[in-house]
């Protein structure tokens, strides 16, 4: 979280720089089954973020040492394309993407019925094509839809959403400027049907009350995105228009 | 991952070749439908998405300011790289760049570089101190066969829409990158004993060597590459070269039409 700086993130009229209300999320659209080579796939456009997820498997887990006798392992790779950010990113895995991959895999392992596939591996590839704050959340949402598209049994979806704090005010779904100059960021992965949380990170400064409000916003947004996820899958399998 | 080449697939492809047919019903030199979209990625200074059948490829252009090479103090640079990430197919695994992805990036790079469509001296900001480095990154999202042509098309289309972000680097005003020409690649794979254009995934799996031809606006050759095990005769090359001339012209028109919109 950067300093307060001289950038004003909230306008006089109480709206945000991009005209959104405090508890309004950026537009989200989701398409399932976009990659023909994959067993399941999805593209999530969240504001200006574009996240693509592909699922392969369940397949044989190798190297052997990663095998679990009682369940499948989920192998997640979160990767930002070199052209996804303002300054080009050198291709390859870095510490940030390794950490995000790890916690995303652990979140997904908590909803996928991994006990059904002992000794196997499910590969989840998350590619960020365009980044504007909130890519890990868009990636989690995309991964959930891609897993469902691949027909992998799950007890629930995970919806990736984030709230944060700018200029002392809790706001839903930080954009780039708010993420850079804001005071806190709280990305979570919510199970929309059970109301449980499978993914949680936070940095910055939030009071307990602010945390509660941020979470409230997150749950509200998760319900909205959940509907869009379901629609995307219905469209794919019911042969709706497009 | 070891790829198993099913004998049955090879036999079937040979049988079809005998009758001058292809698995998906195409003619020998018939292409799959190609779609091209440009300016489709936020944050990339130039971008393109290409689909060819089940193949999906994105290319993005980024700029950076660097110090020039000592032996070319007044010239910028161009770099084109391709990533065959595990997202694109179950046969691709994570790790350092594979020989396949290096070959792919370098073949596309040569076609663009050697066509001379980018004037390297035009990328100079302050001689001996500051020049633009242009980077084209190609991201294969779905490998459904013939990724070389898809990557080549995406790369040049992205480059042709690129805007030099001079304002962001505090070296003047943004301007459209000058690109003189549209080099296009056409690739052929030997399947069932004879060359076909625009191989599908199955045709690549059960096929043999491949030839990549990159042609400039005037029909001149700018890059050639033979990949995989196999040999060809001059007569075979002459035949596919004619096809390449025609096909490159069509794809060049596709790029021009996209820009016209």
Interface residues (C-beta under 8 A of the other chain):
Chain A: X34 X35 X36 X37 X38 X48 X50 X52 X54 X56 X59 X77 X79 X81 X82 X83 X84 X85 X86 X87 X88 X91 X92 X93 X123 X125 X127 X129 X130 X131 X132
Chain B: X41 X42 X43 X44 X47 X54 X56 X58 X60 X61 X62 X64 X81 X83 X85 X86 X87 X88 X89 X90 X94 X96 X97 X135 X137 X139 X141 X142 X143 X144 X168 X201
